[in-house]
Amino acid sequence: MTDPDTLELQQIGTPSAARPTLVFLHEGLGSVSMWRDFPAQLCARCRLPGLVYSRHGYGRSALFAAPLEPDFMHRAADDELVSVLSGRCPGPYVLIGHSDGASIALIHASRRPAALLGAALLAPHLFVEPICTDSIAALARDWRPDSRLARALARHHRDGERTFRAWSGAWLEPRFAQWNIESEVARINRPLLAIQGWDDQYGTMRQIERIRELHAGTDLMKISACGHSPHVDRPDAVIARIAAFVARLALPGSD
């Protein structure tokens, strides 16, 4: 199991067994700091504690020990997230995932953990679309140590280029073209909210529409003039919608 002490973690408020904790799972190039103030704002709106962490290889967490394999999101869901929750989340929780983090949330939810109340998903991936791999391939072709992306990643990660190479390499690995979590989503038995921007350069509306086909009752939010980061492009609307979703979730112990 992953040692949570090797991960960068940030707590908002004090988690307890009495109240749900909002657990934030970042995107493929994200980190604790790249969430900006979104977790704090959402926790304040919901009046709930929060837990934010950088996965291995991201932010100020331990660097990658080896290249990412095509099953890296399953490993993050089944090992890393479970370790973080067991050490720092004593009660029920709600997952808030973005992009790769939203996919990790779906995989975790498919295991039907008893303490999970639901998940809010920002720009999730269920399967690989050309729009996504084409965008990542363009980033990889244009990578330069002095590029705007490189400078931005250097501010948020211990080794920005290493993080970028590991993430982009995994997504562009030929075996990853077969990656698919539709069967996992079909097993989920907790409420879901799926949010997607119409201008997302890494995925189409088919991603969240497929979630609702596989998981009846999924709440969808489709946002105009919004790209791959709805919480950045339309923060007020996203915070309001997630807060309303959290408020409707079942109480701990119900099923």
C-alpha positions in Angstrom: 0.0 0.0 0.0 1.1 3.6 -0.6 2.5 5.4 2.3 0.4 8.6 2.7 3.4 10.3 4.4 5.1 10.5 1.1 2.3 12.5 -0.4 1.6 16.2 -0.3 -1.7 16.7 1.7 -3.7 19.6 2.7 -6.6 19.5 5.1 -9.4 22.0 5.2 -11.0 22.1 8.6 -11.0 18.9 10.7 -12.3 15.6 9.4 -14.5 13.7 11.8 -16.7 10.6 11.9 -19.7 12.9 12.4 -19.6 14.8 9.1 -18.7 14.0 5.5 -15.3 15.0 4.2 -14.9 16.3 0.6 -11.9 14.5 -1.0 -10.4 16.2 -4.0 -8.7 14.2 -6.8 -6.7 16.4 -9.3 -6.3 16.2 -13.0 -3.6 14.5 -15.0 -1.1 17.4 -14.7 -2.7 18.7 -11.4 -1.6 19.0 -7.8 -2.8 20.5 -4.5 -1.7 24.0 -5.6 -3.2 23.7 -9.1 -6.7 23.4 -7.6 -6.1 27.1 -6.5 -8.8 28.1 -4.0 -11.6 25.9 -5.4 -11.5 23.3 -2.6 -11.6 26.0 0.1 -14.5 27.7 -1.5 -16.5 24.6 -2.0 -15.8 23.4 1.5 -16.9 26.8 2.9 -20.1 26.7 0.8 -20.9 23.1 1.9 -19.7 23.8 5.5 -17.7 20.6 5.4 -14.1 19.7 5.9 -11.9 18.8 3.0 -8.9 16.7 2.0 -6.7 17.6 -0.9 -3.6 15.6 -2.0 -1.1 15.3 -4.8 -0.7 11.8 -6.2 2.8 10.3 -6.5 4.8 12.1 -9.1 2.8 15.3 -8.7 3.1 18.5 -6.7 5.4 18.1 -3.7 4.7 14.4 -3.4 7.4 11.7 -3.9 8.6 11.6 -7.6 7.7 8.7 -9.9 9.8 5.7 -9.3 9.0 4.2 -12.7 7.0 5.2 -15.8 3.3 5.1 -15.5 1.6 2.0 -16.8 -1.7 2.0 -18.7 -3.5 1.0 -15.5 -2.2 3.9 -13.5 -5.7 5.3 -12.7 -6.8 1.9 -11.4 -3.7 1.7 -9.2 -4.4 5.3 -7.9 -8.0 4.3 -7.0 -7.2 0.9 -5.5 -4.0 1.7 -3.6 -3.2 5.4 -3.2 -6.7 6.8 -2.6 -7.5 3.9 -0.2 -4.3 4.6 1.8 -5.1 8.3 2.0 -8.7 7.7 3.2 -7.7 5.1 5.8 -5.2 7.4 7.4 -7.0 10.7 7.3 -10.8 10.3 6.7 -12.5 8.8 9.7 -16.0 9.1 8.5 -18.2 9.3 5.3 -16.8 11.1 2.3 -17.7 12.6 -1.1 -15.2 12.5 -4.0 -14.6 15.6 -6.1 -12.6 14.5 -9.1 -11.3 16.4 -12.2 -10.3 14.7 -15.5 -8.0 11.8 -14.6 -9.0 12.4 -11.0 -12.7 12.0 -11.9 -11.9 8.7 -13.6 -10.1 7.6 -10.5 -13.2 8.6 -8.5 -15.4 6.4 -10.7 -13.1 3.4 -10.4 -13.1 3.8 -6.6 -16.8 4.2 -6.5 -17.3 1.0 -8.5 -15.7 -0.9 -5.6 -18.8 0.2 -3.5 -17.0 1.4 -0.4 -19.4 1.7 2.4 -18.4 5.2 3.5 -18.7 6.8 0.1 -21.8 9.0 -0.2 -21.3 10.1 -3.8 -19.0 11.7 -6.4 -18.9 14.9 -8.4 -17.0 14.5 -11.6 -15.5 17.3 -13.6 -14.6 16.4 -17.2 -14.3 12.6 -16.5 -12.8 10.1 -18.9 -14.6 6.7 -19.4 -12.8 5.8 -22.6 -10.1 7.2 -24.9 -11.3 9.7 -27.6 -9.1 11.1 -30.4 -9.8 14.6 -29.3 -8.0 13.8 -26.1 -5.0 11.9 -27.4 -4.6 14.5 -30.3 -4.5 17.3 -27.8 -1.9 15.5 -25.6 0.2 14.6 -28.6 0.3 18.2 -29.6 1.5 19.2 -26.2 4.2 16.6 -26.3 5.4 17.8 -29.8 5.5 21.4 -28.7 7.2 20.7 -25.3 10.2 23.0 -24.6 11.9 23.6 -21.3 11.2 27.3 -21.7 7.6 27.0 -22.9 4.6 28.5 -21.0 3.4 25.0 -20.0 6.9 24.1 -18.7 7.2 27.2 -16.7 3.7 26.7 -15.2 4.4 23.1 -14.3 7.7 24.1 -12.7 5.7 26.2 -10.3 3.5 23.4 -9.1 5.6 20.2 -9.3 8.9 19.1 -7.9 10.0 18.1 -11.4 7.5 19.5 -14.0 9.1 17.8 -17.0 9.2 14.4 -15.4 5.6 14.7 -14.4 4.6 15.8 -17.9 6.6 13.0 -19.6 5.1 10.4 -17.4 1.5 11.5 -17.8 1.7 12.2 -21.6 3.7 9.0 -22.1 1.0 6.9 -20.4 -1.9 8.4 -22.4 0.0 8.1 -25.7 1.2 4.5 -25.0 -0.4 2.4 -27.8 -1.8 -0.1 -25.2 -3.7 2.8 -23.5 -6.0 3.1 -26.6 -8.0 0.2 -25.2 -8.4 1.7 -21.7 -12.1 1.8 -20.7 -14.0 1.9 -17.4 -17.5 1.6 -18.6 -17.9 -1.8 -16.8 -16.8 -0.1 -13.6 -19.3 2.7 -14.0 -22.1 0.2 -14.5 -21.4 -1.3 -11.0 -21.6 2.0 -9.1 -24.5 2.3 -6.6 -23.9 5.8 -5.3 -25.2 9.2 -6.6 -23.1 10.9 -9.3 -22.9 14.4 -10.7 -21.1 14.7 -14.0 -20.0 18.2 -15.3 -18.6 18.9 -18.8 -17.8 22.0 -20.8 -18.9 22.3 -24.4 -15.4 23.6 -25.4 -13.4 20.8 -23.6 -10.3 20.1 -25.7 -9.8 16.7 -24.0 -13.3 15.1 -24.3 -16.8 15.4 -25.7 -20.2 15.3 -24.1 -20.3 11.6 -24.9 -18.3 11.0 -21.8 -20.9 12.2 -19.3 -23.8 11.1 -21.4 -22.4 7.6 -21.3 -22.1 7.8 -17.5 -25.9 8.4 -17.3 -26.6 5.6 -19.7 -24.7 3.2 -17.4 -25.8 4.8 -14.1 -29.4 5.8 -14.3 -30.2 9.0 -12.4 -26.8 10.6 -12.9 -27.1 14.4 -12.7 -25.5 16.1 -15.7 -24.3 19.7 -16.0 -23.3 20.8 -19.5 -21.7 24.2 -19.5 -21.3 26.6 -22.5 -18.2 28.7 -23.0 -16.3 26.3 -20.8 -13.2 24.1 -21.5 -11.6 21.2 -19.7 -11.6 22.9 -16.2 -15.1 23.9 -15.4 -14.1 24.9 -11.8 -11.7 27.4 -13.3 -13.8 28.7 -16.2 -17.2 28.8 -14.4 -16.4 28.5 -10.7 -19.6 30.1 -9.3 -21.9 27.9 -11.3 -19.9 24.8 -10.5 -19.6 25.4 -6.8 -23.3 26.1 -6.6 -24.2 22.9 -8.5 -21.8 20.7 -6.5 -23.0 22.2 -3.2 -26.6 21.4 -4.1 -25.6 17.8 -5.0 -23.8 17.3 -1.8 -26.8 18.6 0.2 -29.0 16.0 -1.4 -26.8 13.0 -0.6 -28.0 10.2 1.6 -27.1 10.3 5.3 -24.3 7.9 6.4 -25.5 4.4 6.8 -28.3 4.6 4.2 -28.0 2.6 1.0 
